């Protein structure tokens, strides 16, 4: 009973704005069971929402997910959804597929709440360069695009094409992109 009294006395409700940078990690480390229970209940609620409200991804026929744990035990998952009436690559046109993707996904960060925007950006860590010398192993930064496009494999028909492609890949790997970069400014930077 004294343990419960101790827990009750040390429990307080916090908003994420009140926490300093290292406090969330400390709270998780000190009470892993509560963290895992909270994460799994949020994951379950998200799956229920996606499965029953078709405005997010359309009607989902089936789904599959794998739960993984990172080095320090942080739980995360990878999901695969089979969506009813989704266009199929090779059977539908690329334009139909691109329109379907645009219906449910956007890369315009101005469309999401400001407090969530920071969570939608890749932050470089030592894990990014785990197996490589200089480039991020997740292929960030991703250059800006004008619109959703299905990119087909390049065909090198001449040495000139190979030289242009090499120039583009060097520019992609040596440049940092910001939210304000556009596809046209990217092309201008190539010269």
C-alpha positions as CSV (number, residue, x, y, z in Angstrom):
1,X,0.0,0.0,0.0
2,X,2.9,2.4,0.7
3,X,4.1,1.8,-2.9
4,X,0.8,3.0,-4.3
5,X,0.9,6.1,-2.0
6,X,4.4,6.9,-3.3
7,X,3.3,6.5,-6.9
8,X,0.2,8.7,-6.3
9,X,2.3,11.4,-4.6
10,X,4.8,11.5,-7.5
11,X,2.2,11.5,-10.3
12,X,1.4,14.7,-12.1
13,X,-0.3,15.5,-15.4
14,X,2.1,17.1,-17.8
15,X,1.7,18.5,-21.3
16,X,4.6,17.9,-23.7
17,X,5.3,21.7,-23.7
18,X,6.2,21.5,-20.0
19,X,8.9,18.9,-20.5
20,X,12.5,19.7,-21.2
21,X,14.3,17.9,-24.0
22,X,15.6,14.9,-22.0
23,X,12.6,14.4,-19.7
24,X,10.5,12.2,-22.0
25,X,13.4,9.7,-22.3
26,X,13.8,9.6,-18.6
27,X,10.1,9.1,-18.0
28,X,10.0,6.2,-20.5
29,X,13.1,4.6,-19.0
30,X,11.7,4.8,-15.5
31,X,8.3,3.3,-16.4
32,X,8.7,1.1,-19.4
33,X,5.5,-1.0,-18.7
34,X,3.3,2.1,-18.8
35,X,5.0,3.4,-21.9
36,X,4.5,0.1,-23.8
37,X,0.9,-0.1,-22.6
38,X,0.3,3.5,-23.8
39,X,2.0,2.9,-27.2
40,X,0.1,-0.3,-27.8
41,X,-3.3,1.3,-27.0
42,X,-2.5,4.2,-29.3
43,X,-1.4,1.8,-32.1
44,X,-4.7,-0.2,-31.6
45,X,-6.8,3.0,-31.7
46,X,-5.0,4.1,-34.9
47,X,-5.6,0.7,-36.6
48,X,-9.3,0.8,-35.6
49,X,-9.5,4.4,-37.0
50,X,-7.9,3.5,-40.3
51,X,-9.9,0.3,-40.6
52,X,-13.3,1.8,-40.0
53,X,-13.0,5.4,-41.4
54,X,-12.3,5.2,-45.1
55,X,-11.4,8.8,-45.6
56,X,-7.8,8.2,-44.5
57,X,-6.7,5.5,-47.0
58,X,-9.9,4.2,-48.5
59,X,-11.5,0.9,-47.6
60,X,-8.8,-1.5,-46.2
61,X,-9.4,-5.2,-47.1
62,X,-6.4,-6.6,-45.2
63,X,-3.4,-5.4,-43.3
64,X,-0.2,-6.8,-42.0
65,X,2.2,-5.2,-39.5
66,X,5.5,-6.2,-37.9
67,X,6.5,-4.8,-34.6
68,X,10.2,-4.1,-34.1
69,X,12.3,-2.9,-31.2
70,X,15.3,-0.6,-31.6
71,X,18.5,-0.9,-29.7
72,X,17.2,0.6,-26.5
73,X,13.9,-1.2,-26.8
74,X,11.8,1.6,-28.5
75,X,8.9,-0.2,-30.1
76,X,7.8,0.7,-33.6
77,X,6.0,-1.0,-36.4
78,X,6.0,-1.3,-40.2
79,X,2.5,-1.6,-41.8
80,X,1.3,-2.9,-45.1
81,X,-2.3,-2.2,-46.2
82,X,-4.3,-3.8,-49.0
83,X,-6.8,-1.1,-50.1
84,X,-10.0,-2.0,-52.0
85,X,-10.1,-0.5,-55.5
86,X,-6.5,0.7,-55.4
87,X,-4.9,1.0,-58.8
88,X,-2.3,-1.7,-59.6
89,X,1.1,-0.9,-61.1
90,X,1.3,-2.4,-64.6
91,X,-2.5,-2.7,-64.9
92,X,-3.5,0.9,-64.4
93,X,-1.9,4.0,-65.9
94,X,0.8,5.9,-64.0
95,X,-1.6,8.9,-63.9
96,X,-4.3,6.9,-62.2
97,X,-1.8,5.6,-59.6
98,X,-0.5,9.1,-59.0
99,X,-4.0,10.6,-58.6
100,X,-4.8,7.8,-56.1
101,X,-1.7,8.6,-54.0
102,X,-2.5,12.3,-54.1
103,X,-6.0,11.7,-52.9
104,X,-4.7,10.3,-49.5
105,X,-1.1,11.6,-49.1
106,X,0.6,15.0,-49.3
107,X,4.1,16.3,-48.9
108,X,2.9,19.8,-48.3
109,X,3.9,20.4,-44.6
110,X,1.7,23.5,-44.5
111,X,-1.4,21.2,-44.5
112,X,-0.5,19.7,-41.1
113,X,-0.6,21.3,-37.6
114,X,2.4,23.3,-36.7
115,X,3.3,21.3,-33.6
116,X,3.2,18.1,-35.7
117,X,5.3,19.5,-38.5
118,X,8.6,19.2,-36.6
119,X,7.9,15.5,-36.2
120,X,7.6,15.0,-40.0
121,X,11.2,16.0,-40.8
122,X,14.2,13.7,-40.9
123,X,16.7,14.4,-38.2
124,X,20.2,13.1,-38.9
125,X,21.7,10.9,-36.2
126,X,24.8,8.7,-36.1
127,X,22.5,5.8,-37.3
128,X,22.0,7.6,-40.6
129,X,25.6,7.0,-41.5
130,X,25.8,3.6,-39.9
131,X,27.2,1.7,-42.9
132,X,28.4,4.6,-45.1
133,X,31.0,7.3,-44.8
134,X,29.1,10.4,-45.8
135,X,25.5,9.9,-47.1
136,X,22.4,9.2,-45.1
137,X,21.5,5.5,-45.5
138,X,17.8,6.5,-45.7
139,X,18.6,8.6,-48.8
140,X,17.8,11.9,-47.2
141,X,17.6,14.7,-48.2
142,X,15.0,13.9,-50.8
143,X,15.0,16.5,-53.6
144,X,11.8,18.5,-54.2
145,X,9.3,17.4,-56.9
146,X,6.6,19.4,-58.6
147,X,4.0,16.6,-58.3
148,X,3.7,12.9,-57.5
149,X,5.5,10.9,-60.1
150,X,6.2,7.2,-60.7
151,X,9.8,7.1,-61.7
152,X,10.8,4.4,-64.1
153,X,14.4,3.1,-64.3
154,X,16.7,5.3,-66.3
155,X,17.9,4.1,-69.7
156,X,21.4,5.2,-70.5
157,X,21.4,5.7,-74.3
158,X,24.6,7.7,-74.5
159,X,27.7,8.8,-72.6
160,X,26.1,12.3,-72.4
161,X,23.1,10.9,-70.6
162,X,25.4,9.1,-68.1
163,X,27.2,12.4,-67.5
164,X,24.0,14.3,-66.8
165,X,22.7,11.6,-64.5
166,X,26.1,11.6,-62.6
167,X,25.8,15.4,-62.2
168,X,22.3,15.1,-60.9
169,X,23.2,12.4,-58.3
170,X,26.2,14.4,-57.1
171,X,24.0,17.4,-56.7
172,X,21.4,15.4,-54.8
173,X,24.0,13.9,-52.4
174,X,25.8,17.2,-51.8
175,X,22.8,19.5,-51.2
176,X,20.6,20.1,-48.1
177,X,17.0,20.9,-49.0
178,X,14.6,23.0,-47.0
179,X,10.8,23.4,-47.0
180,X,11.1,26.4,-49.2
181,X,13.0,24.7,-52.0
182,X,11.1,24.1,-55.2
183,X,11.7,21.7,-58.1
184,X,12.6,24.7,-60.3
185,X,15.2,26.1,-57.8
186,X,16.7,22.6,-57.6
187,X,17.0,22.5,-61.4
188,X,18.5,26.0,-61.4
189,X,21.1,24.9,-58.9
190,X,22.3,22.2,-61.3
191,X,23.2,24.9,-63.8
